[in-house]
Amino acid sequence: MADVIIRRMTIDDVDAVHRVECACFPKPWTREDFVKEMTQNTCARYLVAEEEGRVMGFAGTWVVLDEAHVTNVAVMQEYRGRGIGKMLTRALMQYAANLGVTYATLEVRRSNEVAQNLYKSLGFQYVGVRKRYYEDNGEDAFIFCCISMPEAEEDFEEEETLHTQEASDF
């Protein structure tokens, strides 16, 4: 079995990520939604899990000030049970912490106990409910929050990072 690689999503991954989205959710985001996330939403950060060049799953978040709002975590059915969802979510939390996030939030279907257990295992706690949140069937969403984010990696840097000159450099 090959190694699973978790990496930053690129625009070239949109088709594969959209296939995962369509396979996993009853009301999937459109391909264009993912293109906009990658090209226009400066708050969006997405990771993919791949094995031998095939995207197996993905996870995304919107980073706003010190909050990361997890937008999606999805793993293709044939790859579930291998810990890939946990790897993706843990990596997403680390990425967000590296960007200065101090807490993360998300919604999860009331009926999705597998996902709830995953999030609880990573330090998320139930904090409330959004009644009839899901459009496809009117199901409630549980709101989860995690305040125990990982420590930021000191040497973290992403391409978008802006470097400012010290005042003494002027």
Secondary structure, DSSP 4 states (H G I P E B T S, - for coil): -PPPEEEE--GGGHHHHHHHHHHH-SSPPPHHHHHHHHHT-TTEEEEEEEETTEEEEEEEEEEETTEEEEEEEEE-GGGTTSSHHHHHHHHHHHHHHHTT--EEEEEEETT-HHHHHHHHHTT-EEEEEETT--TTT---EEEEEE--PPPPPTT---TT------GGG-
